[in-house]
Amino acid sequence: MHKVTLTHIGVVSLGRLLAIWTFVIGLISLVLYTVLMMLMALIGLAAGTDMVGTFIGLVIGLGMGVAGLVVSAIIMFIVGAVSAIVYNIVLGVGGGIDIDFKERAGE
């Protein structure tokens, strides 16, 4: 077992990690949201609603979903960066975190 102490977290690396993670999860959600919106638009068209209005609503909804995806990734980058800065300040005052690493068999 190899013991190490975590004394610093990279501000940009944590922000980048959270931004990518949020973007990927948001992209999966956006795909599901798109399928649901298209199904609802088809149901609306089958019920006899206006085709142009339905299409415009679908485009506006998808645009808002994509904008929300980008904005949430940017916000999570900022949250990750601020969290890393605060965490590094706390580590400087209180010491580090002890972490134990164990080698896997066969490697």
Protein Blocks (a to p, Z undefined) as FASTA:
>chain_A
ZZdddfbdcfklmmmmmmmmmmmmmmmmmmmmmmmmmmmmmmmmmnopafklmmmmmmmm
mmmmmmmmmmmmmmmmmmmmmmmmmmmmmmmmnopadddddddehZZ
